[in-house]
Amino acid sequence: MTLVFKNLVDANPAEFCDLFRWEQMGVRALEYKEIADLFCKACR
């Protein structure tokens, strides 16, 4: 799952950020350290 998110961040960071902005993924996904790190780096 983390690899999919990394690929999405590389391909389209805005779309990755929108997943959390509109709560499509839900904030529970941010409990995972790797996903939270990607979020912090890509969605400033």
DSSP file (Angstrom, degrees, kcal/mol; ACC not computed):
  #  RESIDUE AA STRUCTURE BP1 BP2  ACC     N-H-->O    O-->H-N    N-H-->O    O-->H-N    TCO  KAPPA ALPHA  PHI   PSI    X-CA   Y-CA   Z-CA
    1    1 A M     >        0   0    0      0, 0.0     4,-1.8     0, 0.0     5,-0.2   0.000 360.0 360.0 360.0 -40.3    0.0    0.0    0.0
    2    2 A T  H  >  +     0   0    0      1,-0.2     4,-2.4     2,-0.2     5,-0.2   0.885 360.0  55.5 -62.7 -38.4    2.8    2.4    0.8
    3    3 A L  H  > S+     0   0    0      1,-0.2     4,-2.4     2,-0.2    -1,-0.2   0.882 105.1  52.9 -61.9 -39.0    4.4    1.8   -2.6
    4    4 A V  H  > S+     0   0    0      1,-0.2     4,-2.1     2,-0.2    -1,-0.2   0.919 110.2  47.5 -62.2 -44.1    1.1    2.8   -4.3
    5    5 A F  H  X S+     0   0    0     -4,-1.8     4,-2.5     2,-0.2    -2,-0.2   0.897 110.1  52.3 -65.2 -40.0    1.1    6.1   -2.3
    6    6 A K  H  X S+     0   0    0     -4,-2.4     4,-2.1     1,-0.2    -2,-0.2   0.916 110.4  48.4 -62.1 -42.4    4.7    6.8   -3.2
    7    7 A N  H  X S+     0   0    0     -4,-2.4     4,-2.5     1,-0.2    -1,-0.2   0.889 111.1  50.4 -64.9 -38.8    4.0    6.3   -6.9
    8    8 A L  H  X S+     0   0    0     -4,-2.1     4,-3.5     2,-0.2     8,-0.3   0.903 109.1  51.2 -66.1 -40.7    1.0    8.6   -6.6
    9    9 A V  H  < S+     0   0    0     -4,-2.5    -2,-0.2     1,-0.2    -1,-0.2   0.911 113.1  46.2 -62.0 -41.9    3.0   11.3   -4.9
   10   10 A D  H  < S+     0   0    0     -4,-2.1    -2,-0.2    -5,-0.2    -1,-0.2   0.905 120.5  38.2 -66.6 -41.4    5.6   11.0   -7.7
   11   11 A A  H  < S-     0   0    0     -4,-2.5    -2,-0.2     1,-0.2    -3,-0.2   0.896 139.7  -2.5 -78.9 -41.8    3.0   11.1  -10.5
   12   12 A N     X  +     0   0    0     -4,-3.5     4,-1.7    -5,-0.2     3,-0.5  -0.594  57.4 178.9-156.0  84.4    0.6   13.6   -9.1
   13   13 A P  H  > S+     0   0    0      0, 0.0     4,-2.3     0, 0.0     5,-0.2   0.828  84.3  58.6 -60.8 -32.9    1.2   15.1   -5.6
   14   14 A A  H  > S+     0   0    0      1,-0.2     4,-2.0     2,-0.2     5,-0.1   0.900 105.4  49.3 -64.7 -39.3   -2.0   17.2   -5.8
   15   15 A E  H  > S+     0   0    0     -3,-0.5     4,-1.2     2,-0.2    -1,-0.2   0.894 109.3  52.7 -66.1 -39.2   -4.2   14.2   -6.2
   16   16 A F  H >X S+     0   0    0     -4,-1.7     4,-0.7    -8,-0.3     3,-0.6   0.932 110.2  47.7 -59.8 -46.3   -2.5   12.5   -3.3
   17   17 A C  H >X S+     0   0    0     -4,-2.3     4,-2.2     1,-0.2     3,-0.9   0.870 105.3  59.4 -64.1 -36.8   -3.2   15.5   -1.1
   18   18 A D  H 3X S+     0   0    0     -4,-2.0     4,-2.2     1,-0.2     6,-0.4   0.802  92.3  68.3 -63.4 -28.3   -6.8   15.6   -2.2
   19   19 A L  H <<>S+     0   0    0     -4,-1.2     6,-1.8    -3,-0.6     5,-1.6   0.880 111.9  31.8 -56.6 -37.0   -7.3   12.1   -0.9
   20   20 A F  H X<5S+     0   0    0     -3,-0.9     3,-0.7    -4,-0.7    -2,-0.2   0.789 113.2  60.7 -92.3 -31.3   -6.9   13.5    2.7
   21   21 A R  H 3<5S+     0   0    0     -4,-2.2    -2,-0.2     1,-0.2    -3,-0.2   0.902 115.7  34.1 -63.3 -40.7   -8.3   16.9    2.1
   22   22 A W  T 3<5S-     0   0    0     -4,-2.2    -1,-0.2    -5,-0.2    -2,-0.2   0.311 111.2-121.2 -97.7   8.0  -11.7   15.5    1.1
   23   23 A E  T < 5 +     0   0    0     -3,-0.7    -3,-0.2    -5,-0.1    -4,-0.1   0.798  66.1 141.6  57.5  33.2  -11.3   12.6    3.5
   24   24 A Q  S   <S+     0   0    0     -5,-1.6    -4,-0.2    -6,-0.4    -5,-0.1   0.874  83.4  30.5 -67.7 -36.7  -11.6   10.0    0.8
   25   25 A M  S    S-     0   0    0     -6,-1.8     4,-0.2     1,-0.1    -1,-0.2   0.721 112.9-130.1 -89.9 -24.8   -9.0    7.9    2.6
   26   26 A G    >   -     0   0    0     -7,-0.6     3,-1.1     1,-0.1     4,-0.2   0.096  23.7 -89.2  84.4 153.6   -9.9    9.1    6.0
   27   27 A V  G >  S+     0   0    0      1,-0.2     3,-1.4     2,-0.2     4,-0.2   0.653 114.3  80.5 -75.1 -14.1   -7.5   10.4    8.6
   28   28 A R  G >  S+     0   0    0      1,-0.3     3,-1.8     2,-0.2     4,-0.3   0.805  80.9  66.8 -62.5 -27.2   -6.8    6.9    9.9
   29   29 A A  G X  S+     0   0    0     -3,-1.1     3,-1.4     1,-0.3    -1,-0.3   0.791  89.6  65.7 -63.2 -25.8   -4.5    6.3    7.1
   30   30 A L  G <  S+     0   0    0     -3,-1.4    -1,-0.3     1,-0.3    -2,-0.2   0.549  80.1  80.1 -75.1  -5.9   -2.2    8.9    8.6
   31   31 A E  G <  S+     0   0    0     -3,-1.8     2,-0.5    -4,-0.2    -1,-0.3   0.748  75.6  86.5 -68.7 -22.4   -1.6    6.7   11.6
   32   32 A Y  S <> S-     0   0    0     -3,-1.4     4,-2.7    -4,-0.3     3,-0.3  -0.701  79.2-142.3 -82.7 124.1    0.9    4.8    9.4
   33   33 A K  H  > S+     0   0    0     -2,-0.5     4,-2.5     1,-0.2     5,-0.2   0.865  97.6  52.0 -55.2 -43.3    4.3    6.5    9.7
   34   34 A E  H  > S+     0   0    0      1,-0.2     4,-1.9     2,-0.2    -1,-0.2   0.901 113.2  44.1 -64.0 -41.0    5.2    6.1    6.1
   35   35 A I  H  > S+     0   0    0     -3,-0.3     4,-2.5    -6,-0.2    -1,-0.2   0.897 112.5  52.1 -70.8 -40.5    2.0    7.6    4.8
   36   36 A A  H  X S+     0   0    0     -4,-2.7     4,-2.5    -7,-0.2    -2,-0.2   0.891 108.7  51.5 -62.9 -39.1    2.1   10.4    7.3
   37   37 A D  H  X S+     0   0    0     -4,-2.5     4,-2.1    -5,-0.2    -1,-0.2   0.923 110.4  48.1 -63.5 -43.6    5.7   11.2    6.2
   38   38 A L  H  X S+     0   0    0     -4,-1.9     4,-2.6     1,-0.2     5,-0.3   0.913 111.6  51.0 -60.7 -42.7    4.6   11.3    2.6
   39   39 A F  H  X S+     0   0    0     -4,-2.5     4,-2.5     1,-0.2    -2,-0.2   0.925 110.1  48.8 -61.3 -45.7    1.7   13.6    3.5
   40   40 A C  H  < S+     0   0    0     -4,-2.5    -1,-0.2     1,-0.2    -2,-0.2   0.875 116.0  43.3 -64.0 -37.5    4.0   16.0    5.4
   41   41 A K  H  < S+     0   0    0     -4,-2.1     3,-0.3    -5,-0.2    -2,-0.2   0.874 123.9  33.3 -75.6 -38.5    6.5   16.2    2.6
   42   42 A A  H  < S+     0   0    0     -4,-2.6    -2,-0.2    -5,-0.2    -3,-0.2   0.747 116.5  50.3 -92.7 -25.1    3.9   16.5   -0.3
   43   43 A C     <        0   0    0     -4,-2.5    -1,-0.2    -5,-0.3    -2,-0.1  -0.297 360.0 360.0-117.0  48.6    1.0   18.5    1.2
   44   44 A R              0   0    0     -3,-0.3    -1,-0.2    -2,-0.1    -4,-0.1   0.489 360.0 360.0 -71.5 360.0    2.6   21.5    2.9
